Amino acid sequence: MSDALSAPGAQTTAIRRELVSTRFGQVHVRLSGQSTSRAPIVLLHMNPMSAAMYDRLLPLFGRDRLAIAPDRLGFGFSDTSPRPLSMAEYALSSLDVLDHLGVQRFDIYGTHTGSVEAVELAGEHADRVRRVVLVSIPAYTPQELEERKYRLAGVPEPAEDGSHLQWHWRRRFLHRQAPHDLALFQWRLLQELLAGPNSWWPYKAVFDYPMAERLARLEQPVLVLAPHDDLWQQTVRVYSSGGLPSRARFVDLPHLGLDIAYFATDEVVTLVRDFLDR
């Protein structure tokens, strides 16, 4: 079923949607497939996107397992939480969704901010998380954190002439090479504007989270997909410094950048399915 945030060109007939009450508000969830002998896969999105970024992946994973993609609170069609949440609280909200769906043990796939939430779930709820897939690793140095916090402070207030919209639009071109897919840019812009003035809340949760330390402690098998996106420097630094857990596999993807779930769907599904099912 399609909606206003469905990814351009995605086949959404195999996707169904549900609203689930959690301790911090109602969460909108996209689902595909049914429960099988394979563990369900939970897909956690990046900021300021929604679970619609997985519209192309969900039906493919849903062919032989249950695939679940919640909109993080404050994004997509989910409620805005009553206050900024920590990463542990975002993870608890996702667990509320899974409890409602009757899912006990699952695999998890996170992108950017979703990678951080995936690590939190795998570390604090290891009895429920079987395997972990991370697309890029937001593990920052103190200097990088200061720079990124300053960048967030520069978000313009709404202007009468609409000039603030130009600021948001130009951000679509960062870290992307021409030729640009303008329909895709417009789709991403819509999601950022829908998140409203509190779209920075999960970024604060990421910046406050000891990602490198928590990642190194994971005991589950971990697959790191490393496209050369805006987190490539951080991702390869963790890898080259020996910061991955002992049961981790690192896959360098130099031919890919941002939006790999959209532009490299078949390649991503093949890599992830091979990792989860071996």
Secondary structure, 3 states (H helix, E strand, C coil): CCCCCCCCCCCCCCCEEEEEEECCEEEEEEEECCCCCCCCEEEECCCCCCHHHHCCCHHHHCCCCCEEEECCCCCCCCCCCCCCCCHHHHHHHHHHHHHHHCCCCEEEEEECHHHHHHHHHHHHCCCCEEEEEEECCCCCCHHHHHHHHHHHCCCCCCCCCCHHHHHHHHHCCCCCCCCCCHHHHHHHHHHHHHHHHHCCHHHHHHHCCCHHHHHHHCCCCEEEEEECCCCHHHHHHHHHCCCCCCCEEEEEECCCCCCHHHHCHHHHHHHHHHHHHC
